[in-house]
């Protein structure tokens, strides 16, 4: 679509317009003749959205808005406008080859807000500064700082990328949180190796500082006991271990192993515990116990990262559009991933899809029970292309039972609510921040139509398809 974009900053010059001195001041942007869709309000057809100073000023019937002056305007007839999307689980510093490109990739795919769920402050803070200084040419970012792990750190920078820090005691945890909070973090991330005592200290300190908590269910605890203390949990991680007929016995086994008498690296110890109990727990699931855990999980937001959990069933490389998406990412990564694709295609090794199948089923069960769900991808981990993979996540939510509108809710309203921002983000309504995506097809007919992006409005600034393409064509996206 070629937009009709009119620059009318001199609307009231006598030479061009002959306007009276009483004519209204033009707004920054008018999107005319568009169908407006969000997950809260009724569908509004043939509307004009007026945007000024980064906010939505009004949404009115196009027939009554024809005379509203605007510095820039679009005739969006036959198009659909939805709120800008969130990716609620990203890691800007996990793979440094991706870091500089991620902002442009997110915007190109309609992601205007991201939640970074783990990175060392010395790595992450320069990225945050760069994104924020880029203004409308980068997504807005909220960050946790480092993963708050236990004595044994999984992402220790030696065996795995450096994302986490040790919290061997409650006192150490409180000191670390003070530093993280002072660095501007807007939430905390608890990781899998913390003890119950350290967990309790983190929860207490977070409440004192009014910081929401995200995390994995620690291996030293049960999911039902964690869920009521935190505001979100990731990956369905360790949910399965609280669905067996004797979960306390399984927990006791984990706690014994977590003493780590052999002094194994954190990532080795965690992997061994997952190997010991994950599939075994799925195969020994007790529906009655699992139903009790589901009730507890209704008290927190689940971020399933379903596109990652189900990769053994739905291999990203096999999507028709994945090859084109690979062309947008840094060359060193695309070469590596293409080699991985070729190796996967040549492999004759059997693939165990137990966990993938369970993840799909469990997400569907949580949704059916009314547990809150938010959309995140863990990008760039697990062949996850920033921005692109969020749309896959939404498609899988519909696959497990959500309506397209509910899937949109998980990527717009729910993330904003985590931060208490649902009254200014996540909807297309007067007074709200003007983050939006212009689509060529109706996402309520098919959630895959969220990929039909023709333009992005980021904090009131129109980013055309040409502009978005230039962002991902550069080595640096901002």
C-alpha positions as CSV (number, residue, x, y, z in Angstrom):
1,X,0.0,0.0,0.0
2,X,1.3,3.5,-0.8
3,X,0.2,5.8,1.9
4,X,-1.3,9.2,1.1
5,X,0.8,11.2,3.5
6,X,0.2,14.9,3.6
7,X,2.4,17.4,5.3
8,X,0.2,20.3,6.2
9,X,2.3,22.1,8.8
10,X,1.4,25.3,7.0
11,X,-2.3,24.6,7.0
12,X,-3.2,28.1,8.1
13,X,-1.0,30.1,5.9
14,X,-3.0,32.5,3.9
15,X,-1.1,31.7,0.7
16,X,-2.0,28.0,0.7
17,X,-5.2,27.6,2.8
18,X,-6.8,30.9,3.5
19,X,-7.6,29.6,7.0
20,X,-9.1,31.9,9.6
21,X,-7.1,32.7,12.8
22,X,-9.7,30.7,14.7
23,X,-8.8,27.4,12.9
24,X,-7.8,24.6,15.3
25,X,-4.1,23.8,15.7
26,X,-3.2,20.7,13.7
27,X,-2.5,17.5,15.5
28,X,0.7,15.6,14.7
29,X,-0.8,12.6,13.0
30,X,-4.3,11.5,11.7
31,X,-5.0,8.0,10.6
32,X,-8.2,8.1,8.6
33,X,-10.8,5.6,7.5
34,X,-9.3,2.7,9.5
35,X,-10.9,-0.2,11.5
36,X,-9.7,0.1,15.1
37,X,-9.2,-3.2,17.1
38,X,-8.0,-3.8,20.6
39,X,-8.7,-6.4,23.2
40,X,-10.9,-4.2,25.5
41,X,-13.1,-2.0,23.3
42,X,-15.6,-3.0,20.6
43,X,-14.4,-3.1,17.0
44,X,-14.7,0.4,15.5
45,X,-15.0,0.7,11.7
46,X,-14.3,3.7,9.5
47,X,-12.6,5.7,12.2
48,X,-10.0,8.5,12.3
49,X,-7.4,8.3,15.1
50,X,-5.9,11.7,16.0
51,X,-2.5,11.6,17.6
52,X,-0.6,14.5,19.2
53,X,2.5,14.7,21.4
54,X,2.8,10.9,21.5
55,X,-0.7,10.3,22.8
56,X,-4.0,9.4,21.2
57,X,-6.1,12.6,21.3
58,X,-9.4,11.1,20.0
59,X,-10.9,8.4,17.8
60,X,-13.9,9.6,15.9
61,X,-16.1,8.6,12.9
62,X,-14.2,9.5,9.8
63,X,-17.3,11.2,8.4
64,X,-17.1,13.8,11.2
65,X,-13.3,14.2,11.2
66,X,-12.7,15.2,7.6
67,X,-11.9,18.8,8.6
68,X,-9.6,17.9,11.4
69,X,-6.2,19.3,10.4
70,X,-3.0,17.2,10.9
71,X,0.6,17.8,10.1
72,X,0.8,14.2,8.8
73,X,-2.1,12.0,7.7
74,X,-2.7,8.5,6.3
75,X,-5.7,7.3,4.3
76,X,-5.9,3.8,5.8
77,X,-9.0,2.6,4.0
78,X,-9.4,-1.1,4.2
79,X,-6.7,-1.4,6.9
80,X,-6.7,-2.4,10.5
81,X,-5.1,-0.7,13.5
82,X,-4.1,-2.7,16.6
83,X,-2.1,-1.7,19.7
84,X,1.7,-2.1,19.5
85,X,2.7,-5.5,20.8
86,X,4.9,-6.5,23.7
87,X,7.5,-9.2,23.8
88,X,7.3,-10.0,27.5
89,X,10.4,-12.1,27.7
90,X,13.6,-11.0,25.9
91,X,17.3,-11.0,26.5
92,X,19.2,-8.2,24.8
93,X,22.6,-9.4,26.0
94,X,22.3,-13.1,25.7
95,X,24.0,-13.2,22.3
96,X,26.1,-10.1,21.7
97,X,25.9,-10.6,17.9
98,X,22.2,-9.8,18.2
99,X,22.3,-6.9,20.7
100,X,22.7,-4.0,18.2
101,X,20.1,-5.4,15.8
102,X,17.3,-6.3,18.2
103,X,15.7,-2.8,18.4
104,X,15.1,-2.5,14.7
105,X,14.0,-6.1,14.4
106,X,11.4,-5.6,17.1
107,X,9.9,-2.5,15.5
108,X,10.0,-4.1,12.1
109,X,7.7,-6.8,13.4
110,X,5.4,-4.5,15.4
111,X,6.9,-4.9,18.9
112,X,6.9,-1.5,20.5
113,X,7.5,-2.6,24.1
114,X,9.8,-5.3,25.6
115,X,10.6,-6.7,29.0
116,X,14.2,-7.8,29.4
117,X,14.2,-10.6,31.8
118,X,17.8,-11.0,32.7
119,X,21.2,-9.5,32.0
120,X,24.2,-8.2,34.0
121,X,23.9,-4.5,34.7
122,X,27.3,-3.7,33.2
123,X,26.1,-5.2,29.9
124,X,22.5,-4.1,30.0
125,X,22.6,-0.5,31.2
126,X,24.5,0.8,28.1
127,X,21.9,-1.0,25.9
128,X,19.1,0.6,27.8
129,X,20.7,4.1,27.5
130,X,21.0,3.5,23.7
131,X,17.5,2.4,23.2
132,X,16.0,5.3,25.2
133,X,18.2,7.9,23.5
134,X,16.9,6.5,20.1
135,X,13.4,7.7,21.0
136,X,10.7,6.4,18.6
137,X,13.3,4.4,16.6
138,X,13.6,1.8,19.4
139,X,11.0,-0.1,21.5
140,X,10.4,1.0,25.1
141,X,12.3,-1.3,27.5
142,X,11.7,-2.5,31.0
143,X,14.4,-4.5,32.6
144,X,15.2,-6.7,35.7
145,X,18.9,-6.6,35.7
146,X,20.7,-9.9,36.6
147,X,18.9,-13.2,37.3
148,X,18.8,-13.6,41.1
149,X,20.2,-17.1,41.3
150,X,21.3,-19.2,44.3
151,X,24.8,-20.1,45.5
152,X,25.3,-22.1,42.3
153,X,24.6,-19.8,39.3
154,X,23.3,-21.3,36.0
155,X,24.1,-18.4,33.7
156,X,27.5,-17.7,35.3
157,X,29.4,-16.3,32.3
158,X,31.8,-19.3,32.2
159,X,29.7,-22.3,31.3
160,X,26.7,-20.3,30.1
161,X,26.4,-16.7,29.0
162,X,26.6,-14.3,31.9
163,X,23.1,-13.3,33.0
164,X,22.9,-14.2,36.6
165,X,24.5,-13.5,40.0
166,X,24.8,-15.5,43.2
167,X,22.6,-15.0,46.2
168,X,23.9,-17.6,48.7
169,X,22.2,-15.9,51.7
170,X,19.2,-13.7,52.4
171,X,21.6,-10.8,53.3
172,X,23.4,-11.1,50.0
173,X,20.1,-11.1,48.1
174,X,18.9,-7.9,49.9
175,X,22.2,-6.2,49.1
176,X,22.0,-7.2,45.4
177,X,18.5,-6.0,45.1
178,X,19.4,-2.6,46.5
179,X,22.0,-2.2,43.8
180,X,19.7,-3.4,41.1
181,X,16.9,-1.1,42.2
182,X,19.3,1.8,42.3
183,X,20.3,1.0,38.7
184,X,16.7,1.7,37.6
185,X,15.3,-1.8,37.3
186,X,11.5,-1.9,37.2
187,X,11.1,-5.6,38.4
188,X,13.2,-8.5,39.7
189,X,13.8,-11.9,38.3
190,X,14.2,-14.9,40.6
191,X,16.0,-17.9,39.2
192,X,16.0,-21.7,39.8
193,X,18.8,-22.3,42.2
194,X,17.7,-20.1,45.1
195,X,16.8,-21.6,48.5
196,X,13.4,-21.1,50.1
197,X,15.1,-18.7,52.6
198,X,16.6,-16.6,49.9
199,X,13.3,-16.7,48.0
200,X,11.5,-15.3,51.0
201,X,14.0,-12.5,51.4
202,X,13.7,-11.5,47.7
203,X,9.9,-11.4,48.0
204,X,10.1,-9.3,51.2
205,X,12.6,-6.9,49.7
206,X,10.6,-6.6,46.5
207,X,7.5,-5.7,48.4
208,X,9.4,-3.1,50.4
209,X,10.6,-1.5,47.2
210,X,7.3,-1.9,45.3
211,X,9.0,-4.0,42.6
212,X,7.0,-6.8,40.8
213,X,8.7,-10.2,40.7
214,X,9.2,-12.5,37.7
215,X,10.9,-15.8,37.8
216,X,11.2,-19.5,37.3
217,X,9.8,-21.8,40.0
218,X,12.9,-22.6,42.1
219,X,13.9,-26.2,42.1
220,X,13.9,-26.1,45.9
221,X,10.2,-25.2,46.0
222,X,6.8,-26.3,44.6
223,X,5.0,-24.2,41.9
224,X,1.9,-23.8,44.0
225,X,3.9,-22.1,46.9
226,X,5.8,-19.8,44.5
227,X,2.9,-18.7,42.4
228,X,1.1,-16.8,45.2
229,X,4.3,-14.8,46.0
230,X,5.3,-13.5,42.5
231,X,3.6,-11.6,39.7
232,X,4.8,-13.8,36.7
233,X,6.4,-17.1,36.0
234,X,8.3,-18.2,32.9
235,X,8.3,-21.2,30.5
236,X,6.0,-23.4,32.6
237,X,9.3,-24.2,34.1
238,X,9.1,-26.8,36.9
239,X,5.3,-26.7,36.9
240,X,5.3,-30.4,36.0
241,X,7.1,-31.4,39.2
242,X,4.1,-30.1,41.2
243,X,1.6,-32.3,39.3
244,X,2.7,-35.8,40.5
245,X,0.9,-37.8,43.2
246,X,3.6,-37.3,45.8
247,X,5.2,-33.9,45.0
248,X,6.8,-33.6,48.5
249,X,8.9,-36.8,47.8
250,X,10.0,-35.4,44.5
251,X,10.8,-32.1,46.1
252,X,12.9,-33.8,48.8
253,X,14.9,-35.6,46.1
254,X,15.6,-32.2,44.4
255,X,16.6,-30.6,47.7
256,X,19.1,-33.3,48.4
257,X,20.7,-32.9,45.0
258,X,20.7,-29.1,45.3
259,X,23.2,-29.4,48.3
260,X,25.6,-30.1,45.4
261,X,28.1,-32.2,47.3
262,X,30.1,-32.7,44.1
263,X,30.3,-28.9,43.6
264,X,29.0,-29.1,40.0
265,X,28.6,-25.9,38.0
266,X,25.1,-24.5,38.3
267,X,24.1,-25.2,34.7
268,X,25.2,-28.9,35.0
269,X,23.3,-29.3,38.3
270,X,20.2,-27.8,36.9
271,X,20.3,-29.8,33.7
272,X,20.8,-33.0,35.7
273,X,17.7,-32.3,37.9
274,X,15.6,-31.5,34.8
275,X,16.8,-34.8,33.2
276,X,16.0,-36.6,36.4
277,X,12.5,-35.3,37.0
278,X,10.9,-33.4,34.0
279,X,9.8,-36.2,31.7
280,X,9.3,-38.6,34.6
281,X,6.9,-36.1,36.2
282,X,5.0,-35.6,33.0
283,X,4.6,-39.4,32.6
284,X,3.5,-39.7,36.3
285,X,1.0,-36.8,36.3
286,X,-1.8,-37.0,38.8
287,X,-4.8,-35.0,37.4
288,X,-6.2,-34.2,40.9
289,X,-2.9,-32.8,42.2
290,X,-2.3,-30.9,39.0
291,X,-5.8,-29.3,39.2
292,X,-4.8,-28.0,42.7
293,X,-1.6,-26.5,41.3
294,X,-3.6,-25.0,38.4
295,X,-5.7,-23.2,41.0
296,X,-2.7,-21.7,42.7
297,X,-1.2,-20.6,39.3
298,X,-4.3,-18.5,38.7
299,X,-2.8,-16.0,41.1
300,X,0.1,-15.1,38.8
301,X,0.8,-14.5,35.2
302,X,2.2,-17.4,33.2
303,X,4.5,-16.6,30.3
304,X,4.6,-20.0,28.5
305,X,7.2,-19.1,25.8
306,X,5.2,-21.8,23.9
307,X,7.0,-21.3,20.6
308,X,10.2,-22.4,22.4
309,X,8.8,-25.2,24.4
310,X,7.1,-26.8,21.4
311,X,10.0,-26.5,19.0
312,X,10.4,-30.3,18.8
313,X,6.9,-30.4,17.3
314,X,6.9,-27.1,15.4
315,X,10.4,-26.5,14.2
316,X,10.9,-22.8,13.4
317,X,13.1,-23.6,10.3
318,X,10.1,-25.4,8.7
319,X,7.9,-22.3,8.6
320,X,7.4,-21.0,5.0
321,X,8.5,-17.5,6.0
322,X,11.5,-18.4,8.2
323,X,14.1,-18.2,5.4
324,X,13.0,-14.6,4.6
325,X,13.2,-13.7,8.3
326,X,16.7,-15.1,8.5
327,X,17.8,-12.6,5.9
328,X,17.0,-9.8,8.4
329,X,19.2,-10.9,11.2
330,X,23.0,-10.5,11.6
331,X,24.9,-12.5,9.0
332,X,27.0,-14.5,11.5
333,X,23.9,-15.7,13.2
334,X,21.9,-16.5,10.1
335,X,24.9,-18.6,8.8
336,X,25.0,-20.5,12.0
337,X,21.3,-21.1,12.1
338,X,21.2,-22.2,8.5
339,X,23.9,-24.7,9.3
340,X,21.9,-25.9,12.3
341,X,18.8,-26.3,10.0
342,X,20.8,-28.4,7.5
343,X,22.1,-30.6,10.3
344,X,18.6,-31.0,11.7
345,X,17.3,-32.0,8.3
346,X,20.0,-34.6,7.8
347,X,19.6,-36.1,11.3
348,X,17.9,-39.4,11.7
349,X,17.9,-39.4,15.5
350,X,14.5,-39.8,17.1
351,X,12.9,-36.7,18.7
352,X,11.1,-37.0,22.0
353,X,8.1,-34.7,21.8
354,X,6.8,-35.4,25.3
355,X,7.7,-32.0,26.7
356,X,6.4,-30.2,23.6
357,X,3.1,-32.0,23.7
358,X,2.8,-31.4,27.5
359,X,3.5,-27.7,27.1
360,X,0.8,-27.2,24.5
361,X,-1.7,-29.2,26.7
362,X,-0.7,-27.4,29.9
363,X,-1.0,-24.0,28.4
364,X,-4.4,-24.9,27.1
365,X,-5.4,-26.1,30.6
366,X,-4.2,-23.0,32.3
367,X,-6.1,-20.8,29.8
368,X,-9.3,-22.8,30.2
369,X,-9.0,-22.5,34.0
370,X,-8.7,-18.7,33.8
371,X,-5.0,-18.4,34.6
372,X,-3.5,-15.1,33.3
373,X,-1.2,-15.6,30.3
374,X,1.2,-13.1,28.7
375,X,3.1,-13.4,25.4
376,X,6.9,-13.7,25.5
377,X,9.5,-15.6,23.4
378,X,12.9,-15.8,25.2
379,X,14.4,-14.2,22.1
380,X,17.1,-14.7,20.8
381,X,17.3,-18.1,22.6
382,X,16.2,-21.2,20.7
383,X,16.2,-19.9,17.1
384,X,14.0,-17.0,18.1
385,X,14.2,-14.1,15.7
386,X,13.4,-10.9,17.7
387,X,9.9,-9.7,16.8
388,X,9.2,-12.4,14.3
389,X,8.8,-15.1,16.9
390,X,6.2,-13.2,18.9
391,X,3.7,-13.7,16.1
392,X,4.4,-17.4,16.2
393,X,3.7,-17.3,20.0
394,X,0.3,-15.7,19.3
395,X,-0.5,-18.3,16.7
396,X,0.1,-21.1,19.1
397,X,-2.1,-19.5,21.8
398,X,-5.0,-19.6,19.3
399,X,-4.0,-23.2,18.6
400,X,-4.5,-24.2,22.3
401,X,-7.8,-22.5,22.6
402,X,-7.6,-18.7,22.8
403,X,-9.6,-16.5,20.4
404,X,-7.5,-14.1,18.3
405,X,-8.7,-11.3,20.6
406,X,-7.6,-13.1,23.7
407,X,-4.2,-13.7,22.1
408,X,-3.9,-10.0,21.4
409,X,-4.8,-9.3,25.1
410,X,-1.8,-11.5,26.1
411,X,0.5,-9.2,24.1
412,X,-1.0,-5.8,24.9
413,X,-3.1,-5.4,28.0
414,X,-1.6,-8.2,30.2
415,X,2.0,-7.0,30.0
416,X,1.0,-3.4,30.7
417,X,-1.0,-4.6,33.7
418,X,2.1,-6.3,35.2
419,X,3.7,-2.8,35.5
420,X,0.4,-1.1,36.5
421,X,0.3,0.7,33.2
422,X,-3.0,-0.7,31.8
423,X,-4.6,2.7,32.0
424,X,-2.2,4.2,29.5
425,X,-1.0,1.3,27.4
426,X,-2.4,-1.7,25.6
427,X,-5.6,-0.1,24.2
428,X,-6.4,2.3,21.4
429,X,-8.3,5.0,23.3
430,X,-8.0,8.7,24.0
431,X,-5.3,9.5,26.4
432,X,-3.3,6.3,25.8
433,X,0.2,6.2,24.5
434,X,0.1,6.1,20.7
435,X,1.7,2.7,20.1
436,X,0.0,0.9,17.2
437,X,0.4,-1.3,14.2
438,X,-1.3,-0.8,10.8
439,X,-2.2,-4.1,9.2
440,X,-3.4,-5.0,5.8
441,X,-5.6,-7.9,7.0
442,X,-7.9,-8.5,10.0
443,X,-6.2,-10.3,12.8
444,X,-9.6,-11.4,14.2
445,X,-10.1,-13.5,11.1
446,X,-6.7,-15.1,11.5
447,X,-4.2,-14.2,14.2
448,X,-1.4,-14.8,11.6
449,X,-2.6,-11.5,10.1
450,X,-0.7,-9.7,12.8
451,X,2.3,-10.2,10.5
452,X,0.7,-8.1,7.7
453,X,2.4,-5.0,8.9
454,X,2.3,-1.9,6.7
455,X,3.4,0.7,9.3
456,X,4.1,1.1,13.0
457,X,3.3,4.0,15.2
458,X,5.7,4.2,18.1
459,X,5.0,6.8,20.8
460,X,3.1,8.8,18.2
461,X,5.8,8.7,15.5
462,X,4.8,7.1,12.2
463,X,7.3,4.5,10.9
464,X,6.5,3.5,7.4
465,X,7.4,0.2,5.9
466,X,10.4,1.8,4.1
467,X,11.6,3.3,7.4
468,X,11.2,-0.1,9.2
469,X,13.1,-1.8,6.4
470,X,16.0,0.7,6.8
471,X,16.2,-0.1,10.5
472,X,16.8,-3.7,9.8
473,X,19.0,-3.1,6.8
474,X,21.6,-1.5,9.1
475,X,24.2,-3.3,11.1
476,X,23.0,-1.3,14.0
477,X,19.3,-0.9,14.4
478,X,19.4,2.4,16.3
